[in-house]
């Protein structure tokens, strides 16, 4: 099979397409013939060595996949021919940029029926991050005021829609060229970060989703008893202590595989309440170009590799 691996840390040029042995599923696992694999900022950080999740190379990055079950191991929860999507193994290696991937069936869910594989692959890691923060940790409900940073990005555009689907009043922070896009996703207020300081514009948020490692700034806009969700500072015990001391609740999110949440997200997608946005696709062999675009930091929605 074709697979993208790297033999050293570095820039996008270290990603190379090689011939690799097709993996075989163990008990409780399935072999997925991958149709599409999404590229996330964490992939870029791991590739460069900035985030040493996988130890030393060689290894393959990538977690988000959508495809068809090719083979099912004993006790697996899917059958050959089932269309599935998910984020297997995170934060361990999944080798998602490949023609075939093995995964525990408990890390996958049936692909949303209304999506093709490209758009389904764009969902898992980003949507699960938003879901596990807003739903599982903060229990966002009707009437909550939710502020979302980087609202037009991968996690952000799902967070806007998930919060809105739960009845929240959504305040989106993004650039001026994203206003129409975010309004279409359901955002109630949009703050242009280039002209407006969100810390002065908002003071009474029930929940803030901080995806910029601005925990102390974000804390200032959370009401007493509210929740600060941090994606990049999930491990920061000192920040957590400051949040708790201020009478707010801290929720550090390191996304994890969650089939039940994927099923709930798929229901929202098939009901037309959540939709993934794919800015651009690249063939598997051009994974390096996809990484360049993601690393630039201005992607609207997601970038996906077609396999």
C-alpha positions as CSV (number, residue, x, y, z in Angstrom):
1,X,0.0,0.0,0.0
2,X,1.0,3.6,-0.3
3,X,1.7,5.5,2.9
4,X,3.2,8.8,3.9
5,X,5.9,8.6,6.5
6,X,8.8,10.7,7.8
7,X,12.3,9.6,8.8
8,X,13.3,12.8,10.5
9,X,11.7,15.9,12.1
10,X,11.6,19.0,9.9
11,X,9.5,20.9,7.4
12,X,6.9,19.6,5.0
13,X,9.6,18.2,2.8
14,X,10.3,15.4,5.3
15,X,7.0,13.8,4.4
16,X,7.5,11.1,1.8
17,X,5.2,8.6,0.1
18,X,6.5,5.0,0.3
19,X,5.4,1.4,-0.4
20,X,4.5,-0.2,3.0
21,X,3.1,-3.5,4.1
22,X,-0.6,-3.5,4.6
23,X,-1.5,-3.9,8.3
24,X,-3.7,-6.7,9.5
25,X,-6.5,-6.2,12.1
26,X,-6.2,-7.7,15.6
27,X,-9.1,-8.9,17.6
28,X,-11.6,-6.1,18.1
29,X,-10.1,-4.1,15.2
30,X,-11.0,-3.5,11.6
31,X,-8.9,-2.8,8.5
32,X,-10.2,0.4,6.9
33,X,-9.6,1.1,3.2
34,X,-9.1,4.9,3.5
35,X,-10.8,7.1,1.0
36,X,-9.8,10.4,2.7
37,X,-7.7,11.7,5.6
38,X,-7.8,15.1,7.1
39,X,-4.8,17.3,8.0
40,X,-4.8,19.0,11.4
41,X,-2.5,21.5,13.2
42,X,-1.4,18.7,15.5
43,X,-0.1,16.8,12.5
44,X,2.1,19.7,11.7
45,X,3.4,20.1,15.2
46,X,4.2,16.4,15.5
47,X,5.9,16.4,12.1
48,X,8.2,19.3,13.0
49,X,9.1,17.9,16.4
50,X,7.4,20.8,18.3
51,X,5.0,18.3,19.8
52,X,6.8,15.0,20.5
53,X,3.8,12.7,20.9
54,X,5.2,9.8,18.9
55,X,8.8,9.8,20.0
56,X,11.6,9.7,17.4
57,X,10.9,9.1,13.6
58,X,10.4,7.1,11.5
59,X,6.6,7.2,11.9
60,X,3.5,8.3,10.0
61,X,1.3,11.2,11.2
62,X,-2.4,11.6,10.6
63,X,-5.5,10.6,12.6
64,X,-8.7,11.7,10.8
65,X,-9.9,9.0,8.4
66,X,-13.0,8.1,6.5
67,X,-13.3,4.9,4.5
68,X,-14.8,1.4,4.1
69,X,-14.2,-1.7,6.3
70,X,-12.0,-4.1,4.2
71,X,-11.5,-6.7,6.9
72,X,-12.9,-7.3,10.4
73,X,-10.9,-9.0,13.2
74,X,-12.6,-11.3,15.7
75,X,-15.1,-9.4,17.9
76,X,-15.0,-6.3,15.8
77,X,-18.1,-4.1,15.9
78,X,-18.3,-3.6,12.1
79,X,-18.7,-5.8,9.1
80,X,-16.9,-5.7,5.8
81,X,-18.4,-3.0,3.6
82,X,-19.4,-0.7,6.4
83,X,-18.6,3.0,5.8
84,X,-16.9,4.4,8.9
85,X,-15.1,7.5,10.1
86,X,-13.1,8.3,13.2
87,X,-9.8,9.4,14.9
88,X,-8.2,6.1,15.9
89,X,-5.5,5.7,18.6
90,X,-4.9,9.5,19.3
91,X,-2.5,10.5,20.8
92,X,-0.7,7.4,19.7
93,X,0.3,6.7,16.1
94,X,-2.5,5.9,13.7
95,X,-0.6,6.3,10.4
96,X,-3.6,7.9,9.0
97,X,-2.0,9.1,5.7
98,X,-2.2,5.7,4.1
99,X,-4.3,3.5,1.8
100,X,-5.2,1.2,4.7
101,X,-5.4,1.8,8.5
102,X,-6.2,-0.6,11.3
103,X,-8.3,0.7,14.2
104,X,-10.2,-0.6,17.2
105,X,-13.8,-0.6,16.2
106,X,-14.6,1.3,19.4
107,X,-12.7,4.2,17.9
108,X,-14.9,4.5,14.9
109,X,-18.5,5.2,14.0
110,X,-20.6,4.9,10.9
111,X,-20.0,7.6,8.5
112,X,-22.7,10.3,8.3
113,X,-24.9,9.1,5.5
114,X,-25.2,12.7,4.1
115,X,-21.5,13.2,3.6
116,X,-19.0,11.9,1.1
117,X,-15.7,10.6,2.5
118,X,-13.8,13.8,2.0
119,X,-16.2,15.8,4.2
120,X,-16.5,12.9,6.7
121,X,-12.7,12.8,7.1
122,X,-12.8,16.5,8.0
123,X,-15.0,15.9,11.1
124,X,-13.5,13.6,13.8
125,X,-10.6,15.3,15.6
126,X,-11.9,18.9,15.3
127,X,-15.5,18.1,16.0
128,X,-14.6,15.8,18.9
129,X,-12.4,18.5,20.4
130,X,-15.4,20.9,20.2
131,X,-17.8,18.3,21.5
132,X,-15.7,17.1,24.4
133,X,-15.2,20.7,25.5
134,X,-18.6,22.2,25.0
135,X,-20.8,19.2,25.7
136,X,-19.0,16.8,27.9
137,X,-17.0,19.3,30.0
138,X,-19.1,22.4,30.0
139,X,-22.6,20.9,29.3
140,X,-23.6,23.9,27.2
141,X,-27.3,24.4,27.2
142,X,-30.0,26.7,25.9
143,X,-29.4,30.3,26.6
144,X,-25.7,30.0,27.5
145,X,-23.4,32.7,26.1
146,X,-20.5,30.9,24.5
147,X,-17.4,32.7,23.1
148,X,-15.4,30.8,20.6
149,X,-11.9,31.9,19.5
150,X,-10.6,31.1,16.0
151,X,-14.2,30.5,15.1
152,X,-13.6,30.0,11.4
153,X,-10.9,27.3,11.9
154,X,-11.2,23.5,12.2
155,X,-12.3,23.2,15.8
156,X,-13.9,26.7,15.8
157,X,-16.4,26.1,12.9
158,X,-17.6,22.9,14.6
159,X,-17.8,24.6,18.0
160,X,-20.0,27.4,16.6
161,X,-22.4,24.9,15.1
162,X,-22.5,22.5,18.1
163,X,-23.0,25.3,20.6
164,X,-25.8,26.7,18.4
165,X,-27.4,23.3,18.0
166,X,-27.6,23.1,21.8
167,X,-29.4,26.5,22.0
168,X,-26.5,28.7,23.0
169,X,-25.9,32.4,22.1
170,X,-22.7,32.2,20.1
171,X,-20.0,34.9,20.0
172,X,-17.4,34.2,17.4
173,X,-13.9,35.7,17.3
174,X,-12.4,35.8,13.8
175,X,-11.0,38.0,11.0
176,X,-13.2,40.5,9.1
177,X,-13.4,38.3,6.0
178,X,-15.1,35.5,7.9
179,X,-18.2,37.4,8.9
180,X,-20.6,36.1,6.2
181,X,-19.3,32.5,6.6
182,X,-19.8,32.5,10.4
183,X,-23.2,34.1,10.2
184,X,-24.1,31.3,7.9
185,X,-23.0,28.8,10.5
186,X,-25.2,30.4,13.1
187,X,-23.0,32.8,15.0
188,X,-25.0,35.5,16.8
189,X,-22.2,38.0,17.3
190,X,-18.9,38.3,15.5
191,X,-15.9,40.1,17.0
192,X,-13.2,41.2,14.5
193,X,-10.0,40.4,16.4
194,X,-8.1,42.9,14.2
195,X,-10.1,45.9,15.4
196,X,-11.7,44.8,18.7
197,X,-10.3,43.5,21.9
198,X,-12.6,40.6,22.9
199,X,-11.7,41.1,26.6
200,X,-13.4,44.5,26.5
201,X,-16.2,43.6,24.2
202,X,-17.4,40.6,26.3
203,X,-17.6,40.3,30.1
204,X,-20.3,37.8,30.9
205,X,-19.7,34.6,28.9
206,X,-20.9,31.4,30.5
207,X,-18.3,29.4,28.5
208,X,-15.2,30.4,26.6
209,X,-13.4,28.0,24.2
210,X,-9.8,29.1,24.1
211,X,-7.8,27.7,21.2
212,X,-5.1,30.3,21.3
213,X,-3.3,29.6,24.6
214,X,-4.7,32.9,26.0
215,X,-6.0,31.5,29.2
216,X,-5.4,34.4,31.4
217,X,-7.0,36.9,28.9
218,X,-9.9,34.5,28.3
219,X,-10.5,34.2,32.1
220,X,-11.4,37.9,32.2
221,X,-14.5,37.4,30.1
222,X,-15.9,34.3,31.9
223,X,-18.7,35.1,34.4
224,X,-18.3,33.8,38.0
225,X,-19.2,30.1,37.9
226,X,-18.6,29.9,34.2
227,X,-16.2,27.6,32.4
228,X,-12.9,28.2,30.6
229,X,-12.1,25.5,28.1
230,X,-8.5,25.4,27.0
231,X,-7.2,23.3,24.1
232,X,-3.5,24.3,24.0
233,X,-3.1,24.8,27.8
234,X,-4.9,21.6,28.9
235,X,-1.9,20.6,31.0
236,X,-1.3,23.9,32.7
237,X,-1.9,23.3,36.4
238,X,-1.0,26.9,37.3
239,X,-3.6,28.3,34.9
240,X,-6.1,25.8,36.2
241,X,-5.4,27.0,39.8
242,X,-5.8,30.6,38.8
243,X,-9.1,29.9,37.1
244,X,-10.5,28.0,40.1
245,X,-9.2,30.7,42.5
246,X,-11.2,33.2,40.5
247,X,-14.4,31.3,41.0
248,X,-14.6,29.8,37.5
249,X,-14.2,26.3,36.3
250,X,-11.2,25.1,34.2
251,X,-11.6,22.3,31.6
252,X,-8.4,21.3,29.8
253,X,-9.2,19.3,26.7
254,X,-6.9,16.7,25.1
255,X,-9.1,15.1,22.5
256,X,-9.6,11.3,22.7
257,X,-11.4,8.7,20.6
258,X,-15.1,8.7,21.3
259,X,-17.4,6.6,19.2
260,X,-20.5,7.7,21.1
261,X,-19.8,11.3,20.4
262,X,-19.0,10.6,16.8
263,X,-22.5,9.0,16.5
264,X,-24.1,12.0,18.1
265,X,-22.2,14.3,15.8
266,X,-23.2,12.2,12.8
267,X,-26.9,12.6,13.8
268,X,-26.5,16.4,13.9
269,X,-24.8,16.3,10.5
270,X,-27.5,14.1,8.9
271,X,-30.1,16.4,10.4
272,X,-28.5,19.4,8.7
273,X,-27.6,21.1,11.9
274,X,-23.8,20.7,11.6
275,X,-21.8,20.7,8.4
276,X,-18.0,20.4,7.8
277,X,-16.3,22.9,5.6
278,X,-13.4,21.7,3.4
279,X,-11.3,24.5,2.0
280,X,-9.1,22.4,-0.2
281,X,-8.1,18.8,-1.0
282,X,-4.7,17.4,-2.1
283,X,-3.8,13.9,-3.3
284,X,-1.9,11.7,-0.7
285,X,1.4,12.3,-2.5
286,X,1.1,16.1,-1.8
287,X,0.7,15.8,1.9
288,X,3.6,18.3,2.2
289,X,1.7,21.0,0.4
290,X,-1.3,20.4,2.7
291,X,1.0,20.8,5.7
292,X,2.3,24.1,4.3
293,X,-1.3,25.5,4.0
294,X,-2.3,24.3,7.5
295,X,1.0,25.7,9.0
296,X,0.2,29.1,7.6
297,X,-2.7,29.3,10.1
298,X,-5.5,30.8,8.0
299,X,-7.4,27.8,6.9
300,X,-11.2,28.1,6.8
301,X,-12.5,24.8,8.0
302,X,-10.3,21.8,7.1
303,X,-7.8,20.5,4.5
304,X,-8.2,16.9,3.4
305,X,-6.0,14.4,1.6
306,X,-7.7,12.1,-1.0
307,X,-6.5,8.6,-1.0
